[in-house]
Amino acid sequence: MKKFIMTAVLSLLATALSFSQSPRSYYHISNGWTDLNISGKIAGKFTWQLENQQRRQDMQGDYNESTTTGNPYHNLNQHVFRPWVHFQLNPNVRFSLMPFGWIGSNRFSNGSPSAFFSEYRISPQVILTQNIGRLRIDNRFRYEFRWLGQNQSIDDKSFLYGGDFTNATFKNRFRYQVKMTLPINHAKMDDKTLYAQAYDEVFVNTGEKVSNINLLDQNRVLIGIGYKFNKFLALEAGYMQQTVFRFNNANKDNVEINNILQLNLAISNFEQLFSKK
């Protein structure tokens, strides 16, 4: 298993390095992402999880610095809703399935949001966990089946509305993330624990219609801290740099660099919050 993980990591790193050799045009955008993550137990080794994330950004135009406001929460970029079912095979292996995820995104033009489109997503994943002393390392493998809907008028947008999928575009994507979590003031993740975390995640487009230039979709690097109050509540804050390889301009050289302030609120053991002691 360790050999398989190392081979996968080296392969993805080699792909990333191959894309970094040629000239690029970089565009920097400030973002603010907030995430509410609620989880609880179903039965036995099965648990559930709900992610509700808002991703906002400063940019008002198409990579035009004159249209920025200095506020990373100025415009709604994406609204992400992801439900999960998990099966904990053992302490080191967890299988998961997102049976139906929904992502609503704005498109930007001429200084403001100009269109809206929705995406449906189904994702299986597996997380392999390894502990080295107090350091926890998670290797996450996720595959995404994606249905991208049609552009709609920004005036018709509603995040309770499913979107226009009359002529959806189907795409596949593989994601690999390696994440490290380190308790600081305790040896384990007990109550009142301050911890540090960092991860790197690479996104690779797959399928017969994907050209070589569009093989590498994006990469995310995050460093942050968190505080676990108790078994119910944890709060995290971090800085993420998201590199998106657009390559959709005339020169096929545009790369988007999103500088992201990320805030996460995690509520665990949800069913126990309302149980009688």
C-alpha positions, -999 to +999 in steps of 0.1 A: +000+000+000+028+024+009+045+017-025+012+024-043+008+058-025+044+068-032+040+059-069+008+079-071+024+109-054+056+108-076+035+105-108+013+135-099+044+156-089+060+148-122+029+159-141+028+192-121+065+198-128+060+193-165+034+220-166+057+245-148+084+246-174+067+269-200+059+306-197+026+315-180+004+346-175-006+347-138-036+365-124-039+369-086-074+371-069-083+374-032-109+350-019-127+342+014-141+307+019-163+297+048-174+262+055-199+247+078-193+209+083-218+188+103-213+151+109-229+123+130-233+086+134-258+064+114-252+029+128-222+006+134-193+018+112-215+041+091-215+079+096-228+109+077-215+143+069-229+175+053-206+203+039-221+237+032-195+260+018-196+296+004-167+308-017-165+345-022-139+366-041-128+401-047-125+401-085-153+419-103-140+416-139-120+393-161-086+395-143-087+433-144-070+449-113-089+481-118-121+463-109-110+449-075-123+463-042-099+450-016-126+429-001-122+391-006-158+385+004-172+410-021-187+387-047-202+352-044-181+329-065-195+294-056-219+278-032-210+242-025-233+216-009-218+181-004-235+153+015-213+122+024-218+087+037-187+071+053-178+035+062-149+032+087-134-002+078-107+002+105-088+031+121-066+034+090-091+030+062-123+049+054-145+045+023-169+073+014-195+082-012-211+115-021-243+103-038-254+138-049-235+170-046-245+204-059-223+234-068-236+267-080-211+291-096-211+327-109-193+337-141-178+372-142-176+398-170-174+436-173-170+443-136-198+421-121-213+386-121-228+380-156-241+344-155-248+315-132-245+277-137-250+246-116-231+214-113-242+179-101-215+157-088-211+121-076-178+111-058-164+080-043-133+083-022-110+065+002-088+079+030-058+060+042-045+072+076-011+068+091+002+080+125+038+088+132+040+097+168+015+125+173+015+134+136-015+121+116-011+118+078-042+113+056-039+102+020-072+110+003-081+096-031-113+111-047-129+105-081-155+129-094-183+124-120-194+159-129-225+172-148-221+209-156-253+227-165-260+256-189-255+293-182-285+311-168-293+347-163-279+360-131-313+374-123-328+339-123-302+325-100-314+308-068-293+285-047-325+266-040-329+260-077-314+230-093-301+246-126-305+240-163-292+205-173-311+201-206-277+199-224-252+192-196-215+187-201-201+156-185-165+156-171-144+133-149-117+144-124-093+126-101-081+143-069-053+133-045-047+150-012-020+144+014-029+161+047-009+164+080-024+172+114-003+179+145-017+185+180+003+212+197-007+214+234-017+178+238-003+145+226-037+135+211-067+153+197-084+157+231-107+184+242-092+219+243-065+210+217-048+235+195-035+219+164-017+227+131-025+213+097-012+215+062-021+198+029-015+197-008-041+185-033-037+180-070-066+178-095-063+158-127-088+159-155-095+124-170-113+111-200-107+106-237-116+142-247-091+158-223-062+173-242-027+172-228-027+209-219-058+205-198-047+174-180-037+192-149-067+211-136-055+228-104-035+225-072-043+236-037-018+242-008-030+250+027-014+258+060-036+266+090-044+261+127-074+247+145-089+244+179-109+215+191-132+227+219-147+193+227-161+163+209-188+185+193-171+216+181-139+226+163-129+259+146-102+261+118-085+290+100-059+288+073-044+303+042-048+285+009-032+291-024-052+276-052-036+275-087-061+270-115-047+261-149-073+278-171-055+278-205-086+292-221-074+325-235-060+332-270-024+322-260-035+292-238-012+305-210-035+320-183-031+307-148-053+319-119-038+322-085-064+324-057-051+336-024-077+323+000-086+330+037-104+298+048-126+296+079-142+262+089-167+254+116-170+217+123-199+202+144-194+165+152-215+139+169-246+159+159-271+133+172-256+135+207-263+172+210-299+166+216-297+133+236-306+132+272-278+126+296 
